[in-house]
Amino acid sequence: MHFKNLRSPYAKVGGIVYFGRMLDKIRLHDKGVLPPEYVEHLGDADRTSFDARILNFLRLKYRDIIPLVLAGKSDEEILEWCFENGRRLNEGDIEIFNGFMTKRGWRDSGTASLEKSKKESGFEDREDIVTRFDYIDLDEGRDRELSEADAKSVAAAQRVIARTEARVYESVAGDSLPYRLHLPATLKANPGTSQKFPLLVFMHGAGERGTNNTSQLLHSVPDILDFCDTHGHSPILLAPQCPLDVMWFNIPGLISRGVTPEITTRPWEIAMELIEKTIHTLPVDPSQVYITGISMGGFATWSALVEYPDRFAAAVPICGGQKPEQAIRIGKVPIWTFHGALDETVGVNWTRNMVAALEKTGGNVRYIEYPGVGHDSWTQTFRNPEVLTWLFAQQK
């Protein structure tokens, strides 16, 4: 369409994607210059539209913000009004929202619609267009620098998808949890082998929740498997996926309002049950069961160590935490933990406090705090070969 008077959906106001673009559409519509194709998707009448999704997340209606925009308020003033009269988003909320919005169309319920749009626009051969935001930028004649990093991450995850099996675990109680399973080549070639293999469990972050059974591979898993390929390790890798409407854990004061204040949730419990089931149904070496996780998954990892310290040979929790008074339950399980000093999504004190508590109780813990680094402390961690070399060297 090459209509360039709108901001990219990736552009942020107050750290939130798409919000400024929605305001642009209101202003252009008031001037009578917004193309008809955009007018039909204005507002929150269509619950699946991006306008509706951001307004629902803010707990507001489209009619609430129109007068503010037309009164000439700045983007920042309007956003602050939204926080005061709807829902004030914390850093964790924003991360979750941005993660959902920027990945929309990639292996989810919006994929078919995206592929149809690409075909109609003559972009069907553009494999780099993997999300609806990517499509919008290209369709409007905008360069795609803002989404290039995401596209690279998605491309890496797609390679992992081809190497893993999509499965669904049915729990003893009858509920279910999607998960991906990576089997070593030797095990796939000879399922009846007497060889035992390490088991590595990966607990993903909040932005990768859902039901598509692929998003949990977006971060870290490609780096882990690349390391294993390069350094001759052959673990069974297990990556469960948490549903969108809940977390692996819940600690008051960290996550958004409206969730029962308990430390762990039912999906986390099912994931723990899945680990136990995997140990007993696949040729897993029980002396080499490892767990790692990022952000929300970092909390899930710490909780697993608290509740099941005898199960794991070692762990790498990244930018997560637990209640320090629970550290004594972990005992001497080897832990190497990481956090960015400037993390505004999960404050660095979560890890600092756990490390201090473990040191006080005689735990076996190593800690690296990255100066100048924000929430993404996992990328450089899993691209440092020393980390996974250390992990796989640990045995019970």
TAQUIUR-V77384 format. One record per pair of residues at least 24 apart in sequence whose C-alpha atoms are under 7 Angstrom apart, sorted by the first residue. I is the first residue (numbers start at 0). J is the second residue. Records with the same first field share a line. If there is no record, write none. Layout:
BEGIN
I=J, J
END
This chain:
BEGIN
0=138, 139
1=138, 139, 140
2=139
3=139
7=136
8=132
9=145
12=74, 75
15=93, 97
16=97
19=74
21=50
22=68
25=65
26=68, 69
57=81, 85, 86
58=85, 86
59=85
90=343, 344
91=254, 344
92=255
94=206
95=205, 206
98=206
99=206
101=130, 132
102=130
103=130, 131
104=129, 130, 131
105=129, 130
106=211
107=211
152=217
153=217
155=221
156=216, 217, 221
159=221
160=213
165=212
168=273
170=269
176=239, 240, 266, 269
177=210, 212, 239, 240
178=212, 238, 239, 240
179=212, 237, 238, 239
180=236, 237, 238
181=235, 236, 237
182=235, 236
183=233, 234, 235
194=282
195=282, 283, 284
196=233, 234, 235, 282, 283, 284
197=234, 235, 283, 284, 287, 288
198=234, 235, 236, 283, 287, 288, 289
199=234, 235, 236, 237, 288, 289, 290
200=236, 237, 238, 289, 290, 291
201=237, 238, 290, 291, 292
202=238, 239, 291, 292, 293, 296, 299
203=292, 293, 295, 296
204=293, 294, 295, 296
205=246, 295
208=240, 241, 242, 243
209=240, 241, 242, 243
210=242
212=240
215=240
219=377, 378, 381
222=381, 382
223=381
226=384
239=270
241=266
247=295, 296, 299
248=298, 299
286=312, 394, 395
287=312, 394, 395
288=312
289=313, 314
290=314, 315
291=315, 316
292=316, 317
293=317, 318, 319, 377
294=318, 319
295=319
304=329
305=329
308=332
312=393, 394, 395
313=390, 393
317=376, 377
318=345, 350, 376
319=345, 349, 350
320=349, 350, 353
321=349, 353
323=352, 353, 356
326=353, 356, 357
327=357, 360
330=362
331=362, 363
332=363
333=363, 364
334=363, 364, 365
335=364, 365, 366
336=365, 366, 367
337=366, 367, 368, 376
338=367, 368, 369, 376
339=368, 369, 370, 372, 373, 374, 376
340=368, 369, 370, 371, 372, 373
341=371, 372, 373
342=372, 373, 374
343=373, 374
344=374
END
